[in-house]
Amino acid sequence: MLEVNNLDLTAAISVVSLVFQLHELIVNVLGIPVIRIQKKFYKMTTESELIQQMADVKLNDEEKETVANAFVAVDSNNNGFIEQDELVELFRMCQNPLPAYKIRMMMQEMDINKDNRLSITEVAKLYEKHTENEMAKTFKKAVKTQQGIVAHGGMSQSSAEGTQHSYSEEECLAFTNWIARNLAKDADCKDKVKDLKPESLFNIMEDGVVLCKMINLSQPETIDERTINKTKLNVYKVQENLNLALNSSSAIGCSIVNIGAQDISEGKPHLILGLLWQIIRIGLFAKIDLMKNAEIAALLEEGETLEDLMNLSPEELLLRWMNYHLANSPTYQSQAGGKKITNFSGDIKDSVAYVCLLEQIQPVDEETKQYELTPPITADTTAPDNLARAEKMLKSADRLGCREFVTPKDVVKGNAKLNMAFVANLFNTHPALKKVEIDEALIEETREVKTFRNWMNSLGVSPRVYNFNNDLKDGLVLLQLYGHLDDQVVNWNKVNKPPFTMMGGNMKKLENCNYTVDIGKKLKFSLVGIDGSNINQGDNTLTLGLVWQLMRYYTLKILQDISEQDTPAKDKEIIAWTNEKLTANGKETRISSFKDPSVTTSHVVIDLIDCIAPGKVNYDIINPGNSEEEKISNAKYAISMARKIGSKIYALPEDLVEPNPKMVMTVFACLMATAMDNAKNEAPAEEEAQ
């Protein structure tokens, strides 16, 4: 039996927590489905073989899979062991660098056979021992619900290079079926998706058309259809489509860190599945919002306010919705004793909750109050085993038009991602909620908040931001954003990390928020009248002010890095560059400021795009911009065209039509960066040609 003193226990718990962090980084933050990672040492080693090495460790299959994935990712030299320098790198990757003596202490604790390196069995045994500790359980729960993991959303160079990723066949099948069903009537895609098989999924993504269509399915009108290259495709047109798809994905809040157009055109399965999952998830969660679906108010529990309900994530609302219906199911109450569903994995493996849920949500005739289906779905849980019950349940789901995402095996295995998607589709199709009178006034999310929220999520912040004010109250997301601006600006040793206890937890969050303001002042942000308490208390206006300055700094820093200037560009410099570019190319449009009324027609933006990428703009479809409808049409085209030529733009068409000077600035700054980047890339090509 391994003897552990208190210091070693603390160190071991840190290692256990980091295993979870790394796994969450790879799987949830990036959206990359990891089944196994095969490098030089692992070319002949499957996940099942790694798990077999943990045979004498009392962990369930899901926990062993977690340990295996994290272990292989950390083993940067591919020798099948974790060594001290790799442990150092692990902590650095997780923004939690530790002094050498603590690393040595951990190595001594974990190294059972004292060979100065860690086998997967040794890591698993320590994991087993210390996940029994209450403190480790608390951390595990926090990480599993994605509460405040400090991560930048990117894989280390050592784990990204020379790495062969396998992928989840279950997810491939689920996403293939979802795409085929939803694009079956699309004029441009129906032939592509007809009789689509999982093995062909990655091939049909290569030209970018299906990806663009899926983005619009998830968030309608994100991409102007007129900008998608659909016919006579060549390598250049495909590149434009992939630019459009990736930049539009980013604009709706997908993290595309380490995903490029070449990855899609080469059909890299793990990256494509990761991106597809993010796109599909955003679409599934779109309606799980009190502002868009007032019936969700029926899920209020005693003593709660609407604000409490709005602060729940979509995942939490789905669980609340399931438990709401299960509370009304006599069968579930008698068989499960009223146990609440707390996850989309272990709690649903026997399908009993699903069977009872389907009975509750099936359509009812409003006049007769009778079930519309004949015969109606009943909560019959009898079955020889869990697999048979799952198949029986899915046949009922099929009758509701909701047999999506999961197979019987996915249910029995407790595939959390696919089961969550299954439940989300059930909610969107058959919510079965009673209308409730709402006394409180609901404040709709502003366009500005939506834009900032999508920008933050696109950078891979964790936890994902759903409620702008509430999700920023602990300061962790803001600190991650600072880390994207400058990887040296945040001292992560000063950051309080979750779990935040009831006793003193808010004080730690406040300290984080104060730290975000301190960093902002060092970066010369204008933060007069803003302190940490404003962010901690969810002050919308002041929090928006800080986030805008972060976004502005981020945008200008990209431009600064490309232009290789010593300081960020000023507004007047961007305006001067724009006018010079327009003049040099014989355009008549100009701007005097970012609130210039001429911006409302989008003509100046479209002309600038034509200067940067000559011949790409179709002027035949550009309107004079005399009416609001014409202005919106031009703006939609301008935004999509900017993304198509490579500009990562978060602004919305309405920002040009108003115009909103803040977001207009980002449009011109991003176009300027694209032009300069193109010029830098063209210079070496010309030299090589000569």
C-alpha positions as CSV (number, residue, x, y, z in Angstrom):
1,M,0.0,0.0,0.0
2,L,1.3,3.4,-1.0
3,E,2.1,5.6,2.0
4,V,1.5,9.3,1.5
5,N,2.1,12.3,3.7
6,N,-0.1,15.4,3.5
7,L,2.3,17.3,1.2
8,D,2.4,14.4,-1.2
9,L,-1.3,14.1,-1.1
10,T,-1.8,17.7,-2.1
11,A,0.7,17.2,-4.9
12,A,-1.0,14.1,-6.1
13,I,-4.4,15.8,-6.1
14,S,-2.8,18.5,-8.3
15,V,-1.7,15.8,-10.7
16,V,-5.1,14.2,-10.7
17,S,-6.7,17.5,-11.4
18,L,-4.3,18.2,-14.3
19,V,-5.2,14.9,-15.9
20,F,-8.8,16.1,-15.9
21,Q,-7.7,19.5,-17.2
22,L,-5.7,18.2,-20.0
23,H,-8.4,15.8,-21.1
24,E,-11.0,18.6,-20.9
25,L,-8.6,20.8,-22.9
26,I,-8.4,18.3,-25.7
27,V,-12.0,17.0,-25.7
28,N,-14.3,19.8,-24.6
29,V,-12.4,23.1,-25.0
30,L,-11.2,22.4,-28.6
31,G,-14.2,20.2,-29.4
32,I,-11.8,17.5,-30.6
33,P,-13.1,14.0,-30.1
34,V,-10.2,12.0,-28.8
35,I,-10.4,8.2,-28.8
36,R,-6.6,7.6,-28.8
37,I,-3.6,9.5,-29.9
38,Q,-1.0,7.4,-31.7
39,K,2.6,8.6,-31.9
40,K,5.9,6.7,-32.6
41,F,5.7,4.6,-29.5
42,Y,1.9,4.1,-29.9
43,K,1.7,3.2,-33.5
44,M,1.1,-0.4,-32.5
45,T,-0.5,0.4,-29.2
46,T,-4.3,0.8,-29.2
47,E,-6.4,2.4,-26.5
48,S,-7.7,-1.0,-25.5
49,E,-4.1,-2.2,-25.0
50,L,-3.3,0.8,-22.8
51,I,-6.4,0.1,-20.8
52,Q,-5.4,-3.5,-20.4
53,Q,-2.2,-2.2,-18.7
54,M,-4.5,-0.7,-16.1
55,A,-6.3,-4.0,-15.5
56,D,-5.5,-4.2,-11.8
57,V,-6.6,-0.6,-11.2
58,K,-10.2,-0.2,-10.0
59,L,-11.3,2.5,-12.4
60,N,-14.3,2.4,-14.8
61,D,-13.8,2.4,-18.6
62,E,-14.5,6.1,-18.9
63,E,-11.9,6.9,-16.3
64,K,-9.3,4.6,-17.8
65,E,-10.0,6.2,-21.2
66,T,-9.4,9.7,-19.6
67,V,-6.1,8.6,-18.1
68,A,-5.0,6.9,-21.4
69,N,-5.7,10.0,-23.5
70,A,-4.1,12.4,-21.1
71,F,-1.0,10.1,-20.6
72,V,-0.3,9.8,-24.3
73,A,-0.7,13.5,-24.9
74,V,1.8,14.3,-22.1
75,D,4.4,11.8,-23.4
76,S,6.1,14.2,-25.8
77,N,9.1,12.1,-26.5
78,N,7.0,9.1,-27.4
79,N,8.8,6.6,-25.2
80,G,5.8,5.3,-23.3
81,F,6.7,7.0,-20.0
82,I,6.2,10.4,-18.4
83,E,9.4,11.9,-17.2
84,Q,10.1,14.9,-15.0
85,D,10.6,17.4,-17.9
86,E,7.3,16.3,-19.4
87,L,5.6,16.8,-16.1
88,V,7.0,20.4,-16.0
89,E,5.6,20.9,-19.5
90,L,2.2,19.6,-18.5
91,F,1.9,22.2,-15.7
92,R,3.2,24.9,-18.0
93,M,0.5,24.0,-20.6
94,C,-2.2,24.3,-18.0
95,Q,-0.9,27.8,-17.0
96,N,0.1,26.4,-13.6
97,P,3.9,26.4,-13.5
98,L,5.4,24.8,-10.4
99,P,8.8,25.1,-8.7
100,A,11.2,22.2,-9.3
101,Y,11.0,20.8,-5.8
102,K,7.2,20.3,-6.1
103,I,7.7,18.5,-9.4
104,R,10.3,16.2,-7.8
105,M,7.9,15.6,-4.9
106,M,5.2,14.5,-7.3
107,M,7.6,12.2,-9.2
108,Q,8.6,10.5,-6.0
109,E,5.0,10.1,-5.0
110,M,3.9,8.6,-8.3
111,D,7.1,6.6,-9.1
112,I,6.2,3.3,-7.4
113,N,9.1,1.2,-8.8
114,K,11.6,4.2,-8.4
115,D,12.9,4.2,-12.0
116,N,12.6,8.0,-12.3
117,R,9.8,7.8,-14.8
118,L,6.1,7.1,-14.7
119,S,4.3,4.3,-16.5
120,I,0.6,4.5,-17.3
121,T,-0.1,2.0,-14.5
122,E,1.6,4.2,-12.0
123,V,-0.4,7.2,-13.0
124,A,-3.6,5.2,-13.0
125,K,-2.9,3.8,-9.5
126,L,-2.3,7.2,-8.1
127,Y,-5.4,8.5,-9.9
128,E,-7.4,5.7,-8.4
129,K,-6.1,6.3,-4.9
130,H,-6.6,10.1,-4.8
131,T,-9.9,10.3,-6.6
132,E,-11.3,8.8,-3.4
133,N,-10.2,11.9,-1.6
134,E,-13.1,14.4,-1.1
135,M,-11.0,17.3,-2.3
136,A,-10.2,15.5,-5.5
137,K,-13.8,14.6,-6.0
138,T,-14.8,18.3,-5.7
139,F,-12.2,19.3,-8.3
140,K,-13.4,16.5,-10.6
141,K,-16.9,17.8,-10.4
142,A,-15.8,21.3,-11.1
143,V,-13.8,20.3,-14.1
144,K,-16.5,18.0,-15.5
145,T,-18.9,20.9,-15.5
146,Q,-16.3,23.1,-17.1
147,Q,-16.1,25.6,-14.2
148,G,-13.2,27.9,-14.7
149,I,-10.4,25.8,-16.3
150,V,-7.5,28.0,-17.0
151,A,-6.5,27.1,-20.5
152,H,-5.7,28.8,-23.7
153,G,-7.5,26.3,-25.8
154,G,-4.5,25.1,-27.8
155,M,-2.5,21.9,-28.0
156,S,1.2,22.1,-27.4
157,Q,3.6,22.0,-30.3
158,S,5.0,18.7,-29.0
159,S,1.6,17.0,-29.0
160,A,0.5,18.5,-32.3
161,E,3.5,17.7,-34.5
162,G,4.0,14.2,-35.9
163,T,0.8,13.0,-34.2
164,Q,-1.7,10.7,-35.8
165,H,-5.2,11.1,-34.3
166,S,-7.9,8.5,-34.6
167,Y,-11.5,9.5,-34.2
168,S,-14.8,8.4,-32.8
169,E,-16.7,6.3,-35.3
170,E,-19.8,6.8,-33.2
171,E,-19.6,10.6,-33.6
172,C,-18.8,10.2,-37.3
173,L,-22.0,8.2,-37.8
174,A,-24.1,10.6,-35.7
175,F,-22.9,13.7,-37.5
176,T,-23.2,12.1,-40.9
177,N,-26.8,11.2,-40.3
178,W,-27.6,14.7,-38.9
179,I,-26.1,16.4,-41.9
180,A,-27.7,14.1,-44.5
181,R,-31.2,14.6,-43.0
182,N,-30.9,18.4,-42.6
183,L,-29.4,19.1,-46.1
184,A,-31.4,16.5,-47.9
185,K,-33.5,19.2,-49.6
186,D,-30.8,21.8,-50.1
187,A,-30.4,22.5,-53.8
188,D,-26.6,22.7,-53.6
189,C,-26.0,19.7,-51.3
190,K,-28.8,17.2,-51.9
191,D,-26.7,15.2,-54.3
192,K,-23.7,15.3,-52.0
193,V,-25.5,14.0,-49.0
194,K,-27.8,11.5,-50.7
195,D,-27.0,8.0,-49.3
196,L,-24.1,9.6,-47.4
197,K,-22.0,7.1,-45.5
198,P,-19.7,7.9,-42.6
199,E,-16.6,6.9,-44.6
200,S,-17.5,9.7,-47.1
201,L,-18.2,12.4,-44.6
202,F,-14.7,13.9,-44.7
203,N,-14.5,13.9,-48.4
204,I,-17.7,16.0,-48.8
205,M,-16.2,18.6,-46.5
206,E,-13.2,19.3,-48.6
207,D,-14.7,22.0,-50.9
208,G,-16.3,23.9,-48.0
209,V,-19.8,24.1,-49.4
210,V,-21.3,21.7,-46.9
211,L,-19.5,23.4,-44.0
212,C,-20.9,26.8,-45.1
213,K,-24.4,25.3,-45.3
214,M,-24.1,23.7,-41.8
215,I,-23.1,27.1,-40.4
216,N,-26.2,28.7,-41.8
217,L,-28.3,25.8,-40.5
218,S,-26.8,26.4,-37.0
219,Q,-27.0,30.2,-37.2
220,P,-29.2,31.3,-40.1
221,E,-27.9,34.0,-42.5
222,T,-24.4,34.0,-41.0
223,I,-23.0,33.5,-44.5
224,D,-24.4,35.3,-47.5
225,E,-25.2,32.5,-50.0
226,R,-24.1,34.7,-52.8
227,T,-20.5,34.5,-51.6
228,I,-20.2,30.7,-51.6
229,N,-18.4,29.2,-54.7
230,K,-20.7,26.4,-55.8
231,T,-19.7,25.5,-59.4
232,K,-16.6,25.1,-61.5
233,L,-14.6,24.7,-58.3
234,N,-10.8,24.9,-58.5
235,V,-8.1,25.0,-55.8
236,Y,-8.5,28.8,-55.4
237,K,-12.3,28.7,-55.1
238,V,-12.1,25.9,-52.6
239,Q,-9.6,27.9,-50.5
240,E,-12.0,30.8,-50.5
241,N,-14.9,28.6,-49.4
242,L,-12.8,27.2,-46.6
243,N,-11.7,30.7,-45.5
244,L,-15.4,31.7,-45.5
245,A,-16.4,28.6,-43.5
246,L,-13.6,28.9,-40.9
247,N,-13.9,32.7,-40.4
248,S,-17.7,32.4,-40.2
249,S,-17.4,29.5,-37.7
250,S,-15.2,31.8,-35.5
251,A,-17.8,34.6,-35.8
252,I,-20.5,32.4,-34.3
253,G,-18.3,31.3,-31.4
254,C,-16.5,28.2,-32.6
255,S,-12.9,27.8,-31.5
256,I,-10.8,27.1,-34.6
257,V,-7.4,27.1,-32.8
258,N,-5.1,24.8,-34.7
259,I,-7.6,24.3,-37.5
260,G,-6.7,25.6,-41.0
261,A,-8.2,25.4,-44.5
262,Q,-5.6,22.8,-45.4
263,D,-6.7,20.5,-42.6
264,I,-10.2,20.5,-44.0
265,S,-9.2,20.1,-47.6
266,E,-7.0,17.2,-46.5
267,G,-9.9,15.6,-44.7
268,K,-8.3,15.3,-41.3
269,P,-11.1,13.4,-39.4
270,H,-10.4,14.5,-35.8
271,L,-10.3,18.2,-36.7
272,I,-13.4,18.1,-39.0
273,L,-15.4,16.2,-36.4
274,G,-14.3,18.7,-33.7
275,L,-15.4,21.6,-35.8
276,L,-18.7,19.9,-36.9
277,W,-19.5,19.2,-33.2
278,Q,-19.1,22.9,-32.3
279,I,-21.3,24.0,-35.2
280,I,-24.0,21.4,-34.4
281,R,-23.9,22.2,-30.7
282,I,-24.4,25.9,-31.3
283,G,-27.4,25.2,-33.4
284,L,-28.9,22.7,-30.9
285,F,-28.4,25.1,-28.0
286,A,-29.8,28.1,-29.9
287,K,-33.4,27.5,-28.7
288,I,-32.4,26.5,-25.2
289,D,-32.6,30.1,-24.1
290,L,-35.2,31.8,-22.0
291,M,-35.2,34.9,-24.3
292,K,-36.0,32.8,-27.3
293,N,-38.3,30.3,-25.6
294,A,-40.4,31.8,-22.8
295,E,-41.8,28.4,-21.9
296,I,-38.5,27.6,-20.2
297,A,-39.9,29.7,-17.3
298,A,-41.9,26.6,-16.4
299,L,-38.6,25.1,-15.1
300,L,-38.3,27.6,-12.3
301,E,-38.0,26.0,-8.9
302,E,-39.2,27.3,-5.6
303,G,-37.4,30.4,-4.5
304,E,-35.7,31.0,-7.9
305,T,-35.9,34.2,-10.0
306,L,-35.7,34.4,-13.8
307,E,-32.2,35.6,-13.5
308,D,-31.3,32.4,-11.7
309,L,-32.7,30.4,-14.6
310,M,-31.0,32.6,-17.2
311,N,-27.7,32.0,-15.5
312,L,-27.9,28.2,-16.1
313,S,-25.9,26.8,-19.1
314,P,-27.8,25.0,-21.9
315,E,-26.5,21.7,-20.5
316,E,-27.9,22.5,-17.0
317,L,-31.2,23.6,-18.5
318,L,-31.5,20.3,-20.4
319,L,-31.0,18.4,-17.2
320,R,-33.5,20.6,-15.4
321,W,-36.0,19.9,-18.3
322,M,-35.5,16.2,-18.0
323,N,-36.0,16.2,-14.3
324,Y,-39.1,18.4,-14.6
325,H,-40.8,15.8,-16.8
326,L,-39.4,12.8,-14.8
327,A,-41.0,14.3,-11.6
328,N,-44.3,13.9,-13.4
329,S,-43.7,10.3,-14.4
330,P,-45.2,7.8,-11.9
331,T,-43.2,5.0,-13.5
332,Y,-39.9,6.9,-13.0
333,Q,-40.8,7.9,-9.5
334,S,-41.6,4.3,-8.5
335,Q,-38.6,2.7,-10.3
336,A,-35.9,5.3,-9.6
337,G,-37.2,6.6,-6.3
338,G,-37.2,10.2,-7.6
339,K,-33.5,10.2,-8.3
340,K,-32.5,13.3,-10.3
341,I,-30.5,13.0,-13.5
342,T,-27.3,14.8,-13.1
343,N,-25.3,13.9,-16.2
344,F,-25.7,12.5,-19.7
345,S,-23.5,9.5,-19.1
346,G,-23.9,7.2,-16.2
347,D,-27.4,8.3,-15.1
348,I,-29.0,7.4,-18.5
349,K,-27.2,4.2,-19.3
350,D,-30.2,1.9,-18.5
351,S,-32.6,4.1,-20.6
352,V,-35.2,4.1,-17.8
353,A,-35.1,7.9,-17.6
354,Y,-35.4,8.1,-21.4
355,V,-38.3,5.7,-21.6
356,C,-40.2,7.7,-19.0
357,L,-39.3,11.1,-20.6
358,L,-40.6,10.1,-24.0
359,E,-43.9,9.2,-22.5
360,Q,-44.2,12.6,-20.9
361,I,-43.2,14.7,-24.0
362,Q,-45.2,13.0,-26.7
363,P,-47.7,15.3,-28.4
364,V,-51.1,15.8,-26.9
365,D,-54.2,17.0,-28.7
366,E,-55.1,20.4,-27.2
367,E,-58.9,19.8,-27.5
368,T,-59.3,16.2,-26.5
369,K,-56.2,16.1,-24.2
370,Q,-55.5,12.7,-25.6
371,Y,-52.1,11.5,-27.0
372,E,-51.9,12.0,-30.7
373,L,-49.8,8.9,-31.4
374,T,-51.7,5.6,-31.8
375,P,-50.8,3.6,-29.9
376,P,-49.3,6.1,-27.5
377,I,-45.8,5.8,-26.2
378,T,-45.8,4.2,-22.7
379,A,-43.2,4.1,-20.1
380,D,-42.6,0.4,-20.5
381,T,-39.2,-0.3,-19.0
382,T,-39.3,-4.1,-19.4
383,A,-36.4,-5.5,-21.4
384,P,-33.9,-8.4,-21.1
385,D,-31.0,-6.0,-20.7
386,N,-29.9,-2.3,-21.1
387,L,-29.1,-2.7,-24.8
388,A,-32.5,-4.1,-25.6
389,R,-34.2,-1.4,-23.6
390,A,-32.2,1.3,-25.4
391,E,-33.2,-0.1,-28.8
392,K,-36.8,-0.2,-27.6
393,M,-36.6,3.4,-26.4
394,L,-35.1,4.6,-29.7
395,K,-37.9,3.1,-31.7
396,S,-40.2,5.3,-29.6
397,A,-38.0,8.3,-30.3
398,D,-38.2,7.5,-34.0
399,R,-42.0,7.8,-33.7
400,L,-41.4,11.3,-32.5
401,G,-39.1,12.0,-35.3
402,C,-36.1,12.3,-32.9
403,R,-34.0,9.2,-33.5
404,E,-30.9,11.3,-33.8
405,F,-27.2,11.2,-32.6
406,V,-27.3,8.0,-30.5
407,T,-27.4,4.3,-31.2
408,P,-28.3,1.8,-28.5
409,K,-24.6,1.2,-27.8
410,D,-24.0,5.0,-27.3
411,V,-26.8,5.1,-24.7
412,V,-25.5,2.0,-22.9
413,K,-21.9,3.3,-23.0
414,G,-23.0,6.6,-21.7
415,N,-21.5,8.7,-24.5
416,A,-22.0,12.1,-22.8
417,K,-21.6,14.2,-26.0
418,L,-24.0,12.3,-28.2
419,N,-26.5,11.8,-25.4
420,M,-26.6,15.5,-24.7
421,A,-27.2,16.1,-28.4
422,F,-30.0,13.5,-28.4
423,V,-31.7,15.3,-25.4
424,A,-31.2,18.7,-27.0
425,N,-33.0,17.6,-30.1
426,L,-35.8,16.1,-28.1
427,F,-36.2,19.5,-26.3
428,N,-36.1,21.5,-29.5
429,T,-38.7,19.2,-31.1
430,H,-41.0,18.3,-28.2
431,P,-40.4,20.6,-25.2
432,A,-43.9,19.9,-23.8
433,L,-43.7,22.8,-21.4
434,K,-46.7,24.8,-20.1
435,K,-46.8,28.5,-20.6
436,V,-46.2,30.4,-17.5
437,E,-47.0,34.0,-16.8
438,I,-43.8,36.0,-16.3
439,D,-44.0,39.0,-14.1
440,E,-40.4,40.0,-14.4
441,A,-39.2,42.0,-17.5
442,L,-36.7,40.0,-19.6
443,I,-33.7,42.0,-20.9
444,E,-32.8,40.7,-24.3
445,E,-29.1,40.1,-25.2
446,T,-27.9,43.1,-27.2
447,R,-26.1,42.7,-30.5
448,E,-22.9,44.0,-29.0
449,V,-23.0,41.4,-26.2
450,K,-23.6,38.7,-28.7
451,T,-20.6,39.8,-30.8
452,F,-18.3,40.0,-27.7
453,R,-19.6,36.6,-26.4
454,N,-18.9,34.9,-29.8
455,W,-15.4,36.5,-29.9
456,M,-14.5,35.2,-26.5
457,N,-15.8,31.7,-27.2
458,S,-13.9,31.6,-30.5
459,L,-10.6,32.0,-28.6
460,G,-11.4,28.8,-26.7
461,V,-12.1,30.3,-23.3
462,S,-13.3,27.8,-20.7
463,P,-15.9,27.6,-19.4
464,R,-17.8,28.6,-22.5
465,V,-19.6,32.0,-22.1
466,Y,-23.3,31.7,-22.4
467,N,-24.5,34.5,-20.0
468,F,-22.2,37.5,-20.5
469,N,-22.3,39.0,-17.1
470,N,-22.7,35.9,-14.9
471,D,-20.0,33.9,-16.7
472,L,-17.4,36.6,-16.3
473,K,-18.0,37.2,-12.5
474,D,-15.0,35.1,-11.3
475,G,-12.5,36.8,-13.6
476,L,-11.2,33.6,-15.1
477,V,-12.5,34.1,-18.6
478,L,-11.1,37.7,-18.7
479,L,-7.7,36.5,-17.5
480,Q,-7.7,33.9,-20.3
481,L,-8.4,36.7,-22.8
482,Y,-5.5,38.7,-21.4
483,G,-3.4,35.5,-22.0
484,H,-4.3,35.6,-25.6
485,L,-3.1,39.2,-25.9
486,D,0.2,38.5,-24.3
487,D,1.3,35.2,-22.8
488,Q,3.5,37.0,-20.3
489,V,0.9,39.5,-19.0
490,V,-0.8,37.1,-16.5
491,N,1.0,35.7,-13.5
492,W,-1.1,32.5,-13.1
493,N,0.3,31.9,-9.6
494,K,-1.7,35.0,-8.5
495,V,-5.0,33.6,-9.9
496,N,-7.5,31.9,-7.7
497,K,-8.7,28.7,-9.4
498,P,-11.9,26.7,-8.8
499,P,-13.5,25.1,-7.0
500,F,-14.8,28.2,-5.2
501,T,-16.3,27.2,-1.8
502,M,-19.3,28.9,-0.2
503,M,-17.0,30.2,2.5
504,G,-14.7,32.8,1.1
505,G,-15.3,31.7,-2.5
506,N,-16.7,35.1,-3.7
507,M,-13.8,36.9,-2.1
508,K,-11.4,34.8,-4.3
509,K,-13.5,35.6,-7.4
510,L,-13.3,39.3,-6.4
511,E,-9.5,39.1,-6.1
512,N,-9.4,37.7,-9.7
513,C,-11.6,40.5,-10.9
514,N,-9.4,43.1,-9.2
515,Y,-6.5,41.5,-11.0
516,T,-8.1,41.9,-14.4
517,V,-8.5,45.6,-13.8
518,D,-4.9,45.9,-12.6
519,I,-3.7,44.2,-15.8
520,G,-5.9,46.4,-17.9
521,K,-4.4,49.5,-16.4
522,K,-0.9,48.2,-17.1
523,L,-1.9,47.9,-20.8
524,K,-3.1,51.5,-20.7
525,F,-6.8,50.6,-21.0
526,S,-9.2,53.4,-20.1
527,L,-10.7,52.0,-16.9
528,V,-11.8,55.2,-15.0
529,G,-14.5,54.3,-12.6
530,I,-14.1,50.5,-13.1
531,D,-12.9,48.2,-10.3
532,G,-13.1,44.5,-9.7
533,S,-16.4,44.7,-7.8
534,N,-18.2,46.0,-10.9
535,I,-17.2,42.9,-12.8
536,N,-17.9,40.6,-9.9
537,Q,-21.4,42.0,-9.4
538,G,-22.2,41.7,-13.1
539,D,-22.3,45.4,-14.1
540,N,-23.2,45.1,-17.7
541,T,-22.1,48.5,-18.9
542,L,-18.7,48.5,-17.2
543,T,-18.0,44.9,-18.0
544,L,-18.8,45.6,-21.7
545,G,-16.3,48.5,-21.5
546,L,-13.5,46.3,-20.4
547,V,-14.3,43.5,-22.9
548,W,-14.5,46.0,-25.8
549,Q,-11.0,47.3,-24.9
550,L,-9.7,43.7,-24.8
551,M,-11.2,43.0,-28.3
552,R,-9.8,46.3,-29.7
553,Y,-6.4,45.5,-28.3
554,Y,-6.6,42.0,-29.7
555,T,-7.5,43.3,-33.2
556,L,-4.9,46.0,-33.3
557,K,-2.2,43.6,-32.0
558,I,-2.8,41.2,-34.9
559,L,-2.4,44.2,-37.2
560,Q,0.7,45.3,-35.4
561,D,2.3,41.8,-35.6
562,I,1.6,41.6,-39.3
563,S,2.9,45.1,-40.1
564,E,5.9,44.6,-37.7
565,Q,5.3,48.0,-36.2
566,D,6.6,48.9,-32.7
567,T,3.2,50.2,-31.6
568,P,-0.4,49.4,-32.4
569,A,-2.0,51.3,-35.3
570,K,-4.1,54.3,-34.4
571,D,-7.6,55.0,-35.8
572,K,-6.3,57.8,-38.1
573,E,-3.6,55.5,-39.5
574,I,-6.2,52.8,-40.4
575,I,-8.4,55.5,-42.0
576,A,-5.4,56.9,-43.9
577,W,-4.3,53.5,-45.2
578,T,-7.9,52.7,-46.3
579,N,-8.2,56.0,-48.3
580,E,-4.8,55.5,-49.8
581,K,-5.6,52.0,-50.9
582,L,-8.9,53.1,-52.4
583,T,-7.2,56.0,-54.3
584,A,-4.4,53.9,-55.6
585,N,-7.0,51.5,-57.1
586,G,-9.1,54.2,-58.7
587,K,-12.1,53.9,-56.3
588,E,-14.2,56.9,-55.6
589,T,-15.3,55.9,-52.1
590,R,-13.6,57.4,-49.0
591,I,-14.1,57.5,-45.2
592,S,-13.5,60.4,-42.8
593,S,-14.1,58.4,-39.7
594,F,-15.5,55.1,-38.5
595,K,-18.9,56.7,-38.1
596,D,-18.9,58.2,-41.5
597,P,-22.5,58.0,-42.9
598,S,-21.2,56.6,-46.2
599,V,-20.4,53.4,-44.4
600,T,-24.1,52.6,-44.1
601,T,-24.3,51.5,-47.8
602,S,-21.2,49.2,-47.3
603,H,-19.9,50.5,-50.7
604,V,-16.6,51.6,-49.2
605,V,-16.1,48.2,-47.5
606,I,-16.9,46.4,-50.8
607,D,-14.5,48.6,-52.8
608,L,-11.7,48.0,-50.3
609,I,-12.3,44.2,-50.6
610,D,-12.0,44.6,-54.4
611,C,-8.7,46.5,-53.9
612,I,-7.3,43.7,-51.7
613,A,-8.6,40.8,-53.9
614,P,-9.2,42.2,-57.4
615,G,-12.0,40.6,-59.4
616,K,-13.6,38.7,-56.5
617,V,-16.5,41.2,-55.9
618,N,-19.6,40.8,-58.0
619,Y,-20.7,44.4,-58.5
620,D,-23.8,43.3,-60.4
621,I,-25.5,42.4,-57.2
622,I,-24.5,45.5,-55.2
623,N,-27.5,47.8,-54.5
624,P,-27.4,51.6,-54.4
625,G,-28.2,51.4,-50.7
626,N,-31.2,53.8,-50.8
627,S,-33.3,51.7,-48.5
628,E,-32.8,49.8,-45.3
629,E,-33.3,46.5,-47.1
630,E,-30.7,47.4,-49.7
631,K,-28.2,48.5,-47.0
632,I,-28.6,45.2,-45.1
633,S,-28.2,43.2,-48.3
634,N,-25.0,45.0,-49.1
635,A,-23.7,44.7,-45.6
636,K,-24.3,40.9,-45.5
637,Y,-22.4,40.5,-48.8
638,A,-19.6,42.8,-47.5
639,I,-19.1,40.9,-44.2
640,S,-19.1,37.5,-45.9
641,M,-16.8,38.6,-48.7
642,A,-14.4,40.0,-46.1
643,R,-14.3,36.6,-44.4
644,K,-14.0,34.9,-47.8
645,I,-10.7,36.7,-48.6
646,G,-9.3,35.8,-45.2
647,S,-10.4,38.4,-42.7
648,K,-11.5,37.1,-39.3
649,I,-14.4,39.6,-38.8
650,Y,-16.8,39.4,-35.8
651,A,-18.9,42.4,-36.8
652,L,-22.5,41.9,-37.9
653,P,-24.2,43.5,-41.0
654,E,-26.2,45.7,-38.7
655,D,-22.9,47.2,-37.4
656,L,-22.2,48.6,-40.9
657,V,-25.7,49.8,-41.5
658,E,-25.9,51.9,-38.2
659,P,-22.9,52.4,-38.3
660,N,-21.4,51.2,-35.0
661,P,-18.0,52.9,-35.0
662,K,-16.4,50.4,-32.7
663,M,-17.2,47.4,-34.9
664,V,-16.6,49.4,-38.1
665,M,-13.1,50.0,-36.8
666,T,-12.5,46.2,-36.4
667,V,-13.7,45.6,-40.0
668,F,-11.2,48.1,-41.5
669,A,-8.4,47.0,-39.2
670,C,-9.0,43.3,-40.1
671,L,-9.1,44.1,-43.9
672,M,-5.8,46.1,-43.5
673,A,-4.2,43.2,-41.7
674,T,-5.4,40.8,-44.5
675,A,-3.9,43.1,-47.2
676,M,-0.6,43.4,-45.4
677,D,-0.5,39.6,-44.8
678,N,-1.2,39.0,-48.5
679,A,1.6,41.4,-49.4
680,K,4.1,39.6,-47.1
681,N,3.2,36.2,-48.5
682,E,3.4,37.4,-52.1
683,A,6.9,38.8,-51.7
684,P,8.7,35.4,-51.0
685,A,6.7,33.9,-53.9
686,E,7.9,36.5,-56.3
687,E,11.5,36.1,-55.1
688,E,11.2,32.4,-55.6
689,A,9.8,32.8,-59.1
690,Q,12.7,35.1,-60.0
